[in-house]
């Protein structure tokens, strides 16, 4: 496996492109927006500069990594003769289904199609292709260049051969792949999102404030980041979307989103990406100031 296409140049896409390119793979980074591609490359460059400053890489390592990345606004051109496609587009079912329909038509018959989805069914995505045995989930964690885990999700028809290929590939990236089966939320979000939702419920019910809830979880449970800060970092819209997928999939009320979360998303208070969520990020991205709504 030599050439990889990554679909989507946003936070996850540029991070995935970064780790593949740094590991020596030729990467085609594909996005409909030229502006998004420019921002994605700028982010990769900034992250490489940060690694350079910490003496984790050399100048030549940085140059080689960037040389391994080519950008495309055409999906057809971007996926020509690639061995693997990793889709990292918006966490929206209809968008992903359309992308995989197109990929199935455009890619060679032996190309493996992977999705970075954090919650959407691999089996459902695979069903719109003529190669369900070659469709798999590669759920990277954010920030991709730093986080070691990759959830490898087998769809109902994903072959053993494809699973082992992706497991070994993930190890070559310096990651720790963990194989899981295809059920709503997989493992990471099936456990994480109810915790975040319960933290929001705790705030909503007036049990404690934002700082207090996050402090209890950081100091009492040894979490590096409190659940409300983590929700802001993930994006409250993403949290809501994942909870909705699990609620629809399991029909279990324990996955029902807290009304406060729903209202914040409708109001556009999405966390770091919008500048305000449970914390106010107008001056700093370090969650040092609680949003005025909760202070």
N, C-alpha and C positions, 0 to 999 in steps of 0.2 A: 504494500500500500504506500503510494508515493504522493499522490495529489488529492487534496481535500477541498471541497467547496463548503463554505459557511454562508448560510442564508440569513441575512440580517446583520447590520453593523452597529446595533445598539449595545447596551451594557454587556449582555451575555455574549452576543455575537463577536464583538471585537475582542473580548476576553478569550473566547474559544479559538479564534484566529491566532491570537498572540501565542497561546501555549503550543498549538500545532506548529507554527512557524519557528518558534524558539527550539522546538524539538527536531527541526530539520526537514519538515514536510513543506511541499509547495502548496500554498493556500490561495484559493480564489475567494475573496470576500465579496459577496453579492448583496446589493441593496438597490431598490428602485430610486432612492434619493442620492444624488451626488453629494449633497451637503452632509447626509448621514455618513457616507463613506469617508469624507474628509474628517469629520468629527471622530469617527472610529479610529482612523489612522493616527490622529492627534493624541487620542487616549492611549493607544498602544505605545506611541513614542514617549509619552509622559511616564508611563509605567516602566518602560525600559530605562529611562533616565533615572528613575527612582532606584531601580535595581543597580544601575551603574554607580550611583552615588554611594550605595551600600557595599560596593565592591563584590556584588554577587555575579556580575557579568562584566565583560570587557567591552571596549569600544567596537572591536571587531565582531563580538557576539551580537551587539545591538544592530550593527550594519547588516550582518547576515540575516538576522531575523526579519528586518524590514524588507530586505531584498527578496525574501521568500513569499511576500504577500503581493498579490495583484488584485486590483479592484474592478468590478463590473456592475453596470446598471442593467444589463441584459441577463436574465436567468438562463436563457438558451446558451449564450456564450460562456457564462460562468460555470456551467456544469458539464461542459464538453470534456470527455475523456478523464473524468475524475473517478477515483476508486471509492470514495465515500462522500456523501453529502450530510452535513449536520445543519438542520433547520433550527434557527434561533429567532424566529419572528415573534410578533405579538402573541400573547397567550390568549388566542381567540380560536375557537374550534373551526369556524367556517373559513377563516384565513388559512389555517394549517391544512385543512382538507383540500382547498384549492391548490396550495403549493405542492402537496404530495401528488395530486392528480397530474399536475404539470411536470413534476420531476419524473414521474413514472414514464411519461411519454418522451421526455428529453434525454434521460440518462441511459447509458448502456445497460444491457440486461443483467450484467454482473455487479453493477454499482449497488452498494449498501446505502439505504436511506435511513438516517437517524434523526430523531427529534429531541430537542432540549426541553420539551414540555415539562412543567413541574407538576402537572396533575391530569392532563387530558389522556384518555385511553389510547394506548399504542395500537390495540386491536382495532379500534374504530378508525384510526388514521390509516392503518395498513389496509383496511377493507376497500379503500378507494383506489388501490393500486393493483397491478397484476403480479406483484411480487411480495405478498405478505410475509413470506419466509425471510425476506431481506430487509424488513422494517423493524427498527429497534429504538428504544429510548436511551439517550445519553444525557442524564440530568446532571449538569455541572452545577457547582455551588458558586455563589457570588461572594467575593471577587475571584474570578476563575483562575488568574495566575497564582493566587495564594492558597486557596482552599484545595485540600487533597482529595476529597470524596468525589466520585462520580457514581451516581445510581444508574446501574445498567438494567433497563426494564425490558423484560421479554413480553412481547405480545403473544396472543394465543397461538399464532402460527410461526413465530420467530424460530429459526432453526438453531440447533446446537452449534453448528459450524459458525454461523454469523455471531452468535452470542460469545463464543470463545475468541473469535477474531477481534471483537470490540473490547472484550476484557483485556486481552493482551495488548491491544493498541493503547488503551487507557494507561496501562502500566508503563508503556514506553514514553508516555507524556509525563511520567513522574507522579501519576495519580494512584489512588487506591480505589479500584472498581469494586462495587458491591452489587451482586445480582439480586434482583427482586422481581416479583411477578406483577402482572398488570391489573391492579385494582385501584379505585379512586384514591388519589393522593400518594400512591405508592407507599414508601415507608417514611421518608423525611417529612413530607407535609401532612401525612395522616396523623403524625404525632405532634408536629410543630404547630400546625394551624389551630387545632383545638386549644392548645396552650395559649397562643396569642389571643384567640377569641375570648378565652376565659379571663385573661388579663384585662381585656377591654370591658368585659362584663363587670369585673371587679371595680373598675373605674366608674363605669356607668351606674352601678349600684351604690356608689359613695363609700365603699369600704376603705379606700385609701386613694391618695393622689398619684400622679404620674411618677414623680421621683420616688415616692415610697414603694410603689409596686415594683419598679425596676430595681431599686436597691435591694429589696428582699430577695429577688431572684438572682441578682449578681453576687451578693455576699452570702446569702443562705444556701443557694443551690449551685454556686460556682459557675454561673453562666457568664461568659465574657461580655455579654450585652443583654440588657433587660428586654423583656418581650415587647414593650411598647416602642422602645427605640428600634428594636429589630423590625417591627412592623413598618415603622417609618422608612427604614432602610430598604426593605423589600418593596414597599409601595402598598398603600392601603387598598388600592384598586386591585392589585395582584392578589393580596390576601383574601379579599372578598370574592374574587373570581375562583380561587382554589376552594374556598369553603362552599361556594355554590356547586362546584363540580362534585364535591364529596356528598353534599346534601342530596343532590339529584341522583347520585349513584347509589347511595345507601338508603335513602329515604328515612334517615335516622335523625330525630330532632337535636341530638347532641352536636350535629354539624351545622345547625342553623346560625346564621350570622347575627351578632349583636346589633340591635337597632342603631347604636351609636356609630358603629363601623359603617353601616349602610348610609347614614346621614352624612358622615364625614366625606365619603366617596362622592355622594351626590353634590356636596358643597365644593368639591374640588380640592379638599384638604387631603392630599395623597401622601404626605411625608416629605422626604428629602427632595424628590423630583419636582414638587410644586412649591417648595420653600416652607411649608408648614404642615404639620400633622399633629401628633401629640407634643412635639417640640417645635420651636420656632427656629428655622435655619437661615433667617435673613442675614445674620452676621457670621454664623459658623455652622459647619456641617457636623459638629461634635456633640450635638444634643445637650448643650449647656443651658439652654433657656426653654422653659416649659411654655407651650402655646398659651396665649392670653385667655383662651376659652377654658383652660384648666388650672390657671394660676390664681 
